[in-house]
Amino acid sequence: MQAEQIAKSLGNAKRANGQWVASCPVPSHGKGNGDKNPSLSVHIDDEGKPLFHCHGGCTQESVFQTIRDRNLLPELEERPDPLANIKPLPKIEFQQEWQYQDEDRVTVFVKHRLRVGETGKTYRLYKVDSDGKRYPTLSDARIVPYKLPDLLDAKTAGRIIYLAEGEKAVDALMSLGVAATTAHSGAGHWPEAITEYFAGANVVILPDNDLSGWSYARKAAEAILPIAKAVKVVDLGLQEQGDDAYEFIEAGGGRSELAALVKAAPRLVSVDDVTIPERLQAIQQNAPIDVPSLQTADDIAKEFASDPPKQSPPPKPLKTIKIEHWDSIQDEPVEWLIEGVLVAGSFSALYGPPGSFKSFLALDIAEAIATGRSWMGREVSKPGAVLMLCGEGFGGVGARIKAIKIHHQTEDGAPIYVVRHQLNLRSSPEDFNALMMAVVQLVEETGVQFRLAIVDTLARAFGGGNENDSGEMMGFVVSMGKIQEFLNCALMVLHHSGKNVGLGMRGSSALLGAVYSELELLRFEDQLKGVLTITKMKDGEQGTRFGFEMVEVQIGSTGLALSDPVISLAVQASDSAVNEQPKKAGKSNAGSGKNQRLAMQCLERMVKEYGAPKYIDGLQRHAIKLELWRQELWSKMGCTDEDKSSFKMAWKRAKDDLQKSGEGDIRDDYVWMQHKSMDFDAG
């Protein structure tokens, strides 16, 4: 339904300033006397949604409900929660390490077995350099078979070399006093680089008791049969799917039983002699074998995709709730990330005015957690990986990283991962899902487990929303909780203080209510130092202060002999700063004229009610049409046609004052509100 139709259905419809107005239908309008002078603006936005504004003060809820009761609005479709399908990453626990060594028993790479969730498993490979340093890749590593020195000794002595599918089975075979080996790649692939080590050897292949195990045996036989002295494939006669030499030995099979099976097995002449046992042929399928692994990015994308139209979602399983008697309740001890500062798995906020070095402090905290270095004299109890979402000031994050690495002499390889994109994590499913898929890919490649995620800053991740709106702020808090649940780690959001620094964080108090801890950062006036104060800590001491100063670090030069060196800053603890008292500036009195205050009040109200995300100059703004603001100011000033001249001057001053104050901006017939700090690096 168009604006004209709605307005005419409401009565007293007319065009005013390019927009339809009509009588407000709310029964209580005008103290119950009705709306004789039309005061309801009717507008259809760019997406075809009707918008209403009663200049007489009726609430949005009452206007919409009354108009809906008159059947003038279509039923709105219920929008699915874009975060409903987000699932936490499965818990990953280290179980075992196997070292792959060269002829001189020098480790060239290692393989880790990790438990995924309750029953799954996955593996990670790390190259080891000559200094013993590990890298999450095998890109240029030398590829050797497992237990290579023992393999070579057995080959020289003419003894049998048993080839199993996994390291666990090899270790079990070695416990019997025989030589055994395997490839690092598992059942899916035979690495050509290890084939040469089997030249002239007597090899017995022991397949796992499943289709993938016999497929692996065939691949191995095809590779080594042309160069080996003799090759046999021995069926261990196992009955359980997936059992291997380890289970054979656990069930009582010893060296003599193994030797008897080897003696009875025929020598391979051709790879076609490798035949699957009858007990497995019955379940042979053309489909690929399931190999336990982490979710892939494609899997996650499917989970996040919207349900097809006209298809009912499957019923959700019933949620169970445990009810406990209060006598049985015992508090769990607090686990600290940084002793007395950050709690493991908690949601915290670090805030301060623009230019107070928030981003520098956050990076310093990240480096301490990633390396295990003590922070401001406090122990890092749970070191681990950190994910930094740099939506503000990311153009200079490279210089900051160089400076902190030089200052703290941080070695390469510290597990800090940086996302240099401005993401709308409050209301954009596309941005949220893209981040989750990127995390899954990183975990698949490295096996990393995060201890902390840092969002720099709330404003940049808020998607142009209204920070003063408690509903929108709680939407952001819910999204942060989903990220925490997914990563299974603590999360710290960087935020700005309000214009009145003494009143705490900017925007809705819903954020303060949600955080476990709040850290206030204040910089001393005209100095490169300041103090960080714990202003809220649910299960710890509040009021603790940490003094700091910023030190200059030379990170390079432009390459010209006469040029100045390139300088950045790094954080350093300062005992002297702890006892100093920084100023907390009060609210400015600038621009306190009556009409200016009224204009700002009108703009705040209109943005709150009608603001919507708009991409302007490449950034997403929570904006409204400039005309909506003008109409609201005209109405609140009580202007008539006789006031056009004076209003024209007031309107010009309102727009000029908005842009000069930095409280907002105007572009392409749109206006939005912002704090000055939103366009600058938070520091």
C-alpha positions in Angstrom: 0.0 0.0 0.0 1.4 3.4 -1.0 1.7 6.4 1.4 -1.1 8.2 -0.4 -3.6 5.4 0.1 -2.7 5.0 3.7 -3.0 8.8 4.3 -6.4 9.0 2.6 -7.7 6.1 4.5 -6.8 7.8 7.8 -8.5 11.1 6.8 -7.6 14.8 6.3 -4.8 13.7 3.9 -2.7 16.3 2.2 0.7 16.8 0.7 3.1 18.9 2.8 6.8 19.6 1.9 6.8 16.7 -0.5 5.4 14.2 2.0 1.9 12.9 2.9 0.3 13.9 6.2 -3.0 12.7 7.8 -4.9 12.6 11.0 -3.3 10.5 13.7 -5.7 7.6 14.4 -4.5 6.9 18.0 -7.6 7.3 20.3 -5.7 9.2 23.0 -4.3 11.8 20.5 -5.0 15.3 21.6 -6.2 14.1 25.1 -8.9 12.1 23.4 -10.2 14.9 21.3 -8.8 13.5 18.0 -6.4 15.0 15.5 -8.2 17.9 13.8 -5.0 19.4 12.4 -3.2 16.6 10.6 0.0 15.8 12.4 0.9 12.3 11.2 3.7 12.0 8.6 3.4 9.0 6.3 6.5 7.8 4.4 7.5 4.8 2.4 11.2 4.0 2.7 13.5 2.8 0.0 12.7 -0.9 0.8 8.9 -0.2 0.6 8.3 -0.3 4.3 5.8 2.3 5.7 7.1 4.7 8.3 5.0 7.0 10.5 5.7 9.8 12.8 3.2 11.6 15.0 4.3 15.2 15.6 1.8 15.3 18.5 3.9 12.9 20.6 2.1 9.5 20.1 4.4 6.6 20.4 5.5 4.5 17.5 4.0 1.4 19.1 0.6 3.0 19.5 0.6 4.4 16.0 1.6 1.2 14.3 -0.8 -0.9 16.4 -3.8 1.4 15.6 -3.1 1.5 11.9 -2.6 -2.3 11.9 -5.9 -2.7 13.6 -7.5 -0.9 10.7 -6.0 -3.4 8.3 -3.9 -0.8 6.6 -0.6 -2.7 7.1 0.4 -6.0 5.7 1.4 -8.7 8.1 5.2 -8.6 8.4 7.1 -11.8 8.0 8.9 -13.0 11.0 12.6 -12.6 10.4 14.7 -15.6 11.4 17.4 -15.0 14.0 20.6 -14.8 11.8 22.6 -16.1 14.8 20.3 -19.0 15.7 22.3 -21.6 13.8 25.7 -20.5 15.1 27.3 -23.5 16.8 30.3 -23.3 19.0 33.6 -24.8 17.8 34.1 -28.3 19.2 36.5 -28.5 22.1 39.9 -29.6 20.9 42.2 -31.4 23.2 45.8 -32.5 22.6 46.2 -36.3 22.9 49.6 -37.4 21.5 52.6 -36.4 19.6 54.7 -38.5 17.1 58.1 -37.3 16.0 59.3 -38.1 12.4 63.1 -38.3 12.4 65.8 -38.5 9.7 68.7 -41.0 9.6 70.5 -39.2 12.4 67.4 -39.2 14.6 66.9 -35.5 14.2 63.3 -34.5 14.2 62.2 -33.0 10.9 58.4 -32.8 11.6 55.9 -33.8 14.2 52.3 -35.0 14.0 49.7 -34.3 16.7 46.5 -36.2 17.4 43.7 -34.0 18.8 40.4 -35.0 20.2 37.5 -33.0 18.7 34.5 -32.8 21.0 33.6 -36.0 22.8 34.2 -38.6 20.1 35.9 -37.0 17.0 39.5 -36.7 16.1 41.8 -34.8 13.8 45.5 -34.4 13.2 48.0 -31.5 12.9 51.4 -31.4 11.3 54.3 -29.1 12.2 57.6 -28.6 10.5 60.6 -28.5 12.8 63.6 -26.4 11.8 67.3 -26.9 12.8 66.8 -24.8 15.9 63.8 -26.9 17.0 61.3 -24.2 16.2 57.9 -25.4 14.9 55.7 -24.1 12.1 52.1 -25.2 11.3 53.1 -26.3 7.7 55.0 -29.0 5.9 55.6 -26.7 2.9 59.4 -27.2 2.6 59.9 -29.9 5.2 61.7 -33.2 4.3 59.1 -36.0 4.2 60.3 -39.2 5.8 58.5 -42.4 7.0 57.8 -42.8 10.7 60.7 -44.6 12.6 63.1 -44.1 9.7 66.3 -45.1 11.6 64.7 -48.4 12.7 63.4 -49.0 9.2 66.9 -48.6 7.7 68.5 -50.8 10.4 65.9 -53.6 9.7 66.5 -53.3 5.9 70.2 -53.6 6.3 69.8 -56.7 8.5 67.3 -58.2 6.1 64.5 -58.3 8.7 60.8 -57.7 8.0 59.5 -54.2 8.0 55.8 -54.0 9.0 53.8 -51.1 7.3 50.7 -50.1 9.2 48.3 -47.2 8.6 48.9 -45.2 11.8 51.5 -44.3 14.4 49.6 -45.9 17.2 49.6 -49.2 15.5 53.3 -48.8 14.7 54.2 -48.2 18.4 52.3 -51.3 19.4 54.2 -53.4 16.8 57.5 -52.0 18.0 56.6 -53.1 21.5 56.8 -56.7 20.2 60.4 -56.1 19.1 59.7 -55.9 15.4 60.5 -53.0 12.9 57.5 -51.0 11.8 56.7 -47.8 10.0 53.9 -45.7 8.5 53.3 -42.6 6.4 52.2 -39.3 8.0 49.4 -38.8 5.6 46.9 -41.5 6.8 44.7 -43.6 4.6 43.8 -41.1 2.0 47.2 -40.6 0.4 50.6 -42.3 -0.2 53.4 -39.7 -0.1 55.7 -40.5 -3.1 58.7 -39.0 -1.2 58.9 -42.0 1.2 58.8 -44.8 -1.5 62.6 -44.8 -2.0 63.2 -46.0 1.6 61.6 -49.3 0.9 64.0 -50.2 -2.0 65.4 -53.7 -1.4 63.3 -54.3 1.8 61.1 -57.1 2.9 57.7 -55.4 3.6 54.6 -56.7 5.2 51.5 -54.4 4.9 49.0 -54.7 7.7 45.7 -53.0 6.6 43.2 -51.6 9.0 40.0 -53.6 9.1 37.9 -51.3 6.9 37.5 -50.3 3.3 39.8 -47.3 3.6 42.5 -49.5 5.3 42.5 -51.9 2.3 42.5 -49.0 -0.1 45.6 -47.7 1.6 47.2 -51.1 1.5 46.7 -51.2 -2.3 48.2 -47.7 -2.8 51.2 -48.6 -0.7 51.7 -51.9 -2.5 51.4 -50.2 -5.9 54.2 -47.7 -4.9 56.7 -50.1 -3.3 56.2 -53.4 -5.1 58.5 -52.4 -8.1 61.4 -51.6 -5.8 61.0 -53.8 -2.7 62.7 -57.2 -2.4 59.4 -58.8 -1.3 55.9 -57.6 -0.4 53.1 -59.3 1.5 49.7 -58.0 2.5 48.5 -59.8 5.7 44.8 -59.8 6.9 44.9 -59.8 10.7 41.4 -61.3 10.8 39.9 -58.6 12.9 36.1 -58.4 13.3 35.4 -54.8 14.5 35.3 -52.1 11.8 38.4 -49.9 12.0 40.5 -52.2 14.2 44.2 -52.4 13.4 47.4 -53.9 14.7 47.0 -52.1 18.0 43.7 -54.0 18.7 45.3 -57.2 17.4 48.0 -56.9 20.1 45.6 -55.7 22.8 43.5 -58.9 22.2 46.6 -61.1 22.9 48.2 -61.3 19.5 52.0 -61.6 20.0 55.1 -61.9 17.8 54.6 -65.6 17.2 50.9 -65.2 16.1 52.0 -62.4 13.8 54.8 -64.5 12.3 52.4 -67.3 11.6 50.0 -65.1 9.7 53.0 -63.7 7.7 54.2 -67.1 6.8 50.8 -68.2 5.6 50.2 -65.1 3.4 51.2 -65.4 -0.3 53.9 -63.1 -1.7 52.5 -60.3 -3.9 53.2 -60.6 -7.6 50.9 -57.8 -8.8 48.9 -55.1 -7.1 45.8 -56.9 -8.3 46.6 -59.6 -5.7 45.5 -57.1 -3.0 41.9 -58.3 -2.5 39.4 -57.1 0.1 38.3 -59.8 2.6 34.8 -61.2 2.1 33.6 -59.9 5.4 34.2 -56.4 4.2 33.1 -56.8 0.6 29.5 -56.9 1.7 29.6 -53.3 3.0 31.7 -51.9 0.1 30.2 -48.8 -1.4 31.1 -46.4 -4.1 30.7 -43.4 -1.7 33.9 -42.0 -0.2 34.8 -43.2 3.3 34.0 -40.9 6.2 37.2 -39.6 7.8 36.7 -37.7 11.1 37.6 -34.0 10.8 36.7 -30.5 11.8 33.8 -28.8 10.0 34.9 -27.3 6.7 34.1 -23.8 5.6 31.4 -25.3 3.2 29.8 -27.1 6.1 29.6 -23.9 8.1 28.2 -22.0 5.1 25.4 -24.5 4.8 24.6 -24.2 8.5 24.4 -20.5 8.2 22.3 -20.4 5.0 18.7 -19.3 5.3 16.0 -22.0 5.0 14.5 -22.4 1.5 11.2 -20.6 1.1 8.0 -22.4 2.0 10.0 -25.1 3.9 9.3 -25.6 7.6 12.4 -25.9 9.7 12.7 -29.2 11.6 11.5 -29.1 15.2 14.1 -28.0 17.7 15.0 -30.6 20.4 13.6 -29.9 23.8 16.0 -27.9 26.0 16.7 -29.5 29.4 17.3 -27.5 32.5 18.9 -28.9 35.7 17.4 -27.8 39.0 19.7 -28.1 42.0 19.2 -27.8 45.7 20.9 -24.8 47.2 22.8 -27.0 49.7 24.6 -28.6 46.8 25.7 -25.3 45.1 29.4 -24.6 45.3 31.2 -21.8 43.5 33.9 -22.8 41.0 37.2 -21.0 41.5 37.8 -18.1 39.2 40.2 -18.9 36.3 42.3 -15.9 35.4 43.7 -15.1 32.0 45.7 -12.3 33.6 45.8 -12.5 37.3 43.3 -9.9 38.8 42.7 -8.3 35.4 40.9 -10.6 32.9 38.9 -13.7 33.7 39.1 -16.7 31.4 36.0 -16.9 29.2 34.6 -13.5 30.4 33.1 -10.6 28.5 35.0 -7.3 29.3 35.1 -3.7 28.0 38.2 -1.4 27.8 37.1 2.1 27.2 38.5 5.7 27.2 38.4 9.0 25.3 39.8 9.3 21.7 43.6 9.2 21.6 44.0 7.5 25.0 46.0 4.6 23.5 43.2 2.0 23.7 44.4 0.0 20.7 48.0 0.1 21.9 47.0 -1.3 25.3 44.8 -4.0 23.7 47.7 -5.1 21.5 50.0 -5.2 24.5 47.5 -7.4 26.4 47.2 -9.6 23.3 51.0 -10.1 23.1 51.3 -10.9 26.8 48.6 -13.6 26.6 50.0 -15.1 23.3 53.6 -15.3 24.7 52.9 -15.9 28.4 54.8 -12.7 29.3 53.6 -11.1 32.6 51.5 -8.0 32.0 52.0 -4.9 34.3 53.5 -7.3 36.9 50.6 -9.7 36.8 51.0 -13.3 35.8 49.4 -14.6 32.6 47.8 -17.7 34.0 46.4 -19.1 30.7 48.5 -18.2 27.7 47.2 -18.9 24.3 46.1 -17.6 20.9 44.4 -14.2 20.5 42.1 -13.0 17.7 42.0 -9.3 17.0 39.2 -7.7 15.0 40.7 -4.4 13.9 37.9 -2.3 12.5 39.4 1.0 13.6 42.8 2.3 12.8 43.8 -0.9 11.0 45.9 1.1 8.5 48.6 1.5 11.2 48.3 -1.9 12.9 51.4 -3.1 11.1 53.6 -0.4 12.6 52.2 -1.2 16.1 53.0 -4.8 15.7 56.5 -4.1 14.7 57.0 -1.7 17.6 55.6 -4.1 20.2 57.7 -7.0 18.9 60.9 -4.9 19.0 60.0 -3.5 22.5 59.3 -6.8 24.1 61.7 -8.8 21.9 58.8 -11.0 20.8 59.9 -14.0 18.7 58.1 -14.7 15.4 55.3 -17.2 15.6 53.4 -15.8 18.6 49.7 -16.9 18.0 48.1 -13.6 17.4 45.7 -13.4 14.4 44.4 -10.1 13.0 41.2 -9.4 10.9 41.7 -6.1 9.1 38.1 -5.5 8.0 35.3 -3.3 9.3 32.5 -5.8 10.1 29.0 -5.2 11.1 28.7 -7.7 13.9 25.5 -6.4 15.3 23.0 -6.8 12.4 24.7 -8.2 9.3 24.4 -12.0 9.0 26.8 -11.9 6.0 29.6 -10.2 8.0 29.0 -12.5 11.0 29.0 -15.7 8.9 32.0 -14.6 6.9 34.0 -14.2 10.1 32.9 -17.6 11.5 33.9 -19.3 8.2 37.3 -17.6 8.3 37.8 -18.8 11.9 36.9 -22.4 10.9 39.4 -22.3 8.0 42.1 -21.0 10.4 41.4 -23.7 12.9 41.4 -26.4 10.2 44.8 -25.2 9.0 46.5 -24.6 12.4 44.5 -26.3 15.2 44.7 -23.1 17.1 42.6 -22.6 20.3 41.8 -19.0 21.2 42.1 -17.6 24.8 40.9 -14.1 23.9 39.1 -12.2 21.1 39.4 -8.4 20.9 36.9 -6.2 19.1 38.5 -2.8 18.2 36.1 -0.9 18.4 32.4 -1.2 19.3 31.6 1.7 17.1 33.2 0.1 14.0 31.5 -3.2 14.7 28.1 -1.7 15.4 27.0 -1.3 11.8 25.8 2.3 12.0 23.4 1.5 14.8 22.3 3.8 17.6 24.5 3.1 20.6 22.0 4.9 22.9 19.2 2.4 22.0 19.2 -0.3 24.6 17.6 -2.8 22.2 20.3 -2.3 19.6 23.0 -2.5 22.3 21.6 -5.8 23.6 21.6 -7.1 20.0 25.3 -6.3 19.9 25.9 -8.0 23.3 24.1 -11.1 22.1 26.3 -11.2 19.0 29.4 -10.9 21.1 28.1 -13.8 23.2 27.7 -15.9 20.1 31.3 -15.2 19.1 32.5 -16.1 22.6 30.5 -19.4 22.5 31.9 -20.2 19.0 35.5 -19.5 19.9 35.2 -20.8 23.5 37.3 -17.9 24.8 37.1 -14.5 26.6 36.2 -11.4 24.6 37.1 -7.8 25.2 35.5 -4.9 23.3 37.1 -1.5 23.0 34.8 1.4 23.4 34.8 5.2 23.7 33.8 7.2 26.8 31.0 9.7 26.4 31.5 13.4 26.0 31.3 13.6 29.8 34.2 11.3 30.5 33.2 11.0 34.2 30.0 9.3 33.3 31.7 6.2 31.9 31.2 4.4 28.6 29.3 6.0 25.7 25.8 4.8 24.8 23.3 2.5 26.5 24.0 1.2 30.0 23.0 -2.2 28.7 26.7 -2.8 27.8 27.9 -2.0 31.3 25.3 -4.4 32.7 26.4 -7.2 30.4 30.2 -7.0 30.9 32.0 -9.1 33.6 34.7 -6.5 34.0 35.2 -2.9 32.9 38.6 -1.2 32.4 38.7 2.6 32.2 41.7 4.1 30.4 42.6 7.8 30.9 45.5 9.6 29.4 47.3 12.4 31.2 46.8 15.8 29.4 49.6 16.5 26.9 51.6 13.5 28.1 52.4 10.1 26.6 51.3 8.3 29.7 48.1 7.5 31.6 46.4 5.1 34.0 44.2 2.0 33.5 41.6 1.4 36.3 39.5 -1.6 37.0 36.1 0.1 37.5 34.0 -3.1 37.6 35.0 -6.7 38.4 32.2 -9.2 39.4 34.5 -11.6 41.2 37.6 -9.6 41.9 39.0 -6.4 43.4 37.8 -3.2 41.9 39.7 0.1 41.8 43.1 -1.5 41.0 45.2 1.0 39.0 47.9 0.3 36.4 50.2 3.2 35.4 51.7 3.1 31.9 53.7 5.3 29.5 54.2 5.2 25.8 57.8 4.8 24.6 59.0 5.6 21.1 60.3 2.6 19.1 62.2 3.0 15.8 60.7 0.4 13.5 62.6 1.3 10.3 63.4 4.1 7.9 62.2 5.3 4.5 65.4 4.1 3.0 66.8 7.6 2.2 70.0 8.7 4.0 68.7 12.1 5.0 65.2 10.9 6.0 63.9 10.7 9.5 63.5 7.2 11.0 60.0 5.6 11.2 58.8 5.8 14.7 55.8 4.0 16.5 54.9 3.6 20.1 54.8 0.7 22.6 53.4 0.3 26.1 55.6 0.3 29.2 54.6 0.0 32.8 55.0 3.2 34.9 55.0 3.1 38.7 55.0 6.9 38.8 51.8 7.2 36.8 49.8 5.1 39.3 49.6 7.9 41.8 48.9 10.7 39.4 45.3 11.8 38.9 44.2 12.5 35.3 41.5 15.0 34.5 38.1 13.8 33.7 36.8 16.5 31.5 33.2 17.5 32.0 30.6 18.0 29.3 31.3 21.0 27.0 29.0 24.0 27.1 29.7 24.9 23.5 26.6 25.4 21.3 24.0 25.6 24.0 21.6 27.9 22.1 17.9 27.1 22.4 17.3 26.4 18.8 20.5 24.4 18.5 19.6 22.2 21.4 16.1 21.7 20.0 17.6 20.8 16.6 19.8 18.2 18.2 16.9 16.8 20.1 14.8 16.5 17.0 17.7 14.8 15.1 18.3 12.3 17.9 14.6 11.4 18.0 14.3 11.0 14.2 17.5 9.0 13.9 16.3 6.7 16.7 12.9 6.1 15.2 13.7 6.1 11.4 17.4 5.6 11.2 18.5 2.8 8.9 21.9 1.6 7.6 23.1 3.5 4.5 26.4 3.1 2.7 27.8 6.6 2.3 31.3 7.3 1.1 32.1 3.7 1.5 31.0 3.5 5.2 27.8 2.3 6.7 25.9 5.1 8.5 22.8 5.0 10.6 21.1 7.8 8.6 17.8 9.4 7.8 16.6 11.6 5.0 17.6 15.2 5.7 14.0 16.2 4.9 12.7 14.2 7.9 14.9 16.2 10.3 13.8 19.5 8.7 10.1 18.6 9.0 10.5 17.6 12.7 12.3 20.9 13.5 9.7 22.9 11.7 7.0 21.2 13.7 8.7 21.5 17.1 9.5 25.2 16.5 5.7 25.7 15.8 6.4 27.4 12.5 3.8 28.6 10.0 4.1 30.0 6.5 4.8 33.4 8.1 7.9 31.9 9.7 9.6 30.6 6.5 12.2 33.3 6.5 13.3 32.9 10.1 13.1 29.1 9.9 15.4 29.2 6.8 18.1 30.9 8.9 17.5 28.5 11.9 17.7 25.5 9.6 20.9 26.7 8.0 22.5 27.2 11.5 21.3 23.8 12.6 23.0 22.1 9.7 26.2 24.2 10.1 26.4 23.7 13.8 25.9 19.9 13.4 28.9 19.6 11.1 31.1 22.0 13.0 30.5 20.3 16.3 31.4 16.9 14.9 28.2 15.4 16.4 27.0 14.4 12.9 27.4 14.9 9.2 25.4 15.4 6.1 25.9 13.9 2.7 23.7 13.2 -0.4 20.5 14.3 1.3 21.2 12.1 4.3 22.1 13.1 7.8 23.5 11.0 10.6 24.8 11.4 14.1 28.3 10.5 15.3 30.9 11.4 17.8 34.1 13.0 16.5 36.1 10.0 17.7 34.3 7.7 15.2 36.3 9.1 12.3 39.7 8.9 14.0 42.0 6.1 15.2 41.1 5.2 18.7 44.7 5.0 19.6 
